[in-house]
Amino acid sequence: MQADLEMVKALLDGSRKVVVLTGAGTSAESGVPTFRGRDGLWKTHRAEDLARPDSFANNPELVWEFYNWRREMVGKCKPNAAHEALAEMERQIPNFLLITQNVDGLHSLAGNRKVVEMHGSLWRLKCTVCAHVREDRSRLPPVPECPVCGHLLRPGVVWFGEPLVPGVLRLAIEQINSADVFLSVGTSNLVQPAASFYQLAKDHGAVTVEINLEPTVNTGFMDFALHGKAGEILPELVTGF
Ligand code: OAD
């Protein structure tokens, strides 16, 4: 693995444009639970009860209880060495984009500015009726209401069965198509469309790299696979750039 790590480091050092896709494993060392691991969120909470638009329509109290719990838990977490290294990568590589499936906001807290939150954000609130949207990290009432029209607010995240935030997929595809290195970090690659981004990158000539605790369904298709903790591997890739 050391030889591969050195090769990836050299590739990054000489690259024109890097696109990084991150998933829940990137935040694991901050204490944010992943979705599908041993203690993953979807093992203890039934996704269909909590992350679907119709569940929210039927039982907003239950869905808000889950999201208020996640906001409180994630609000105590700090960026880890993986986030810090990706922020450093953005500072070093002029043409850089980070696409995250995470809704915890930790990449921005670490200092990344070029971030696409493809599944939205825990810290965004959207009115279910009018156009009110706001960023808000404060403690919320059990079922928050819109200050403009008085209707229900909902978390600004993408639920199962909902389309991505408008424009996000087009932007991601455009950027991946012109990248020369594509890094996939801390994702099980089980949720589309993110799981197929590596294929787009490959089709357009990028070198593809997976950094994950364990092999994923995509490992065999990547040019390099570095297995271990993102918080240990990523800092090694950006030192001495
Ligand atoms: P998963 O929980 O499916 O996968 C997390 C991956 O991170 C696993 O492959 C772990 O092995 C790996 N991992 C854990 N700790 C790690 C560490 N310290 N360093 C590196 N890797 C580590 O999470 P995602 O792939 O992000 O969507 O899940 C994708 C989407 O599924 C989520 O955005 C969410 C969920 O349903 C929505 O809610 C719309």
Boltz pocket constraint, residues with backbone or C-beta under 6 A from the ligand:
constraints:
  - pocket:
      binder: B
      contacts: [[A, 22], [A, 23], [A, 24], [A, 25], [A, 26], [A, 28], [A, 29], [A, 34], [A, 35], [A, 36], [A, 37], [A, 40], [A, 51], [A, 101], [A, 102], [A, 119], [A, 158], [A, 159], [A, 160], [A, 185], [A, 186], [A, 187], [A, 188], [A, 189], [A, 190], [A, 191], [A, 211], [A, 212], [A, 213], [A, 214], [A, 215], [A, 216], [A, 228], [A, 229], [A, 230], [A, 231]]
      max_distance: 6.0
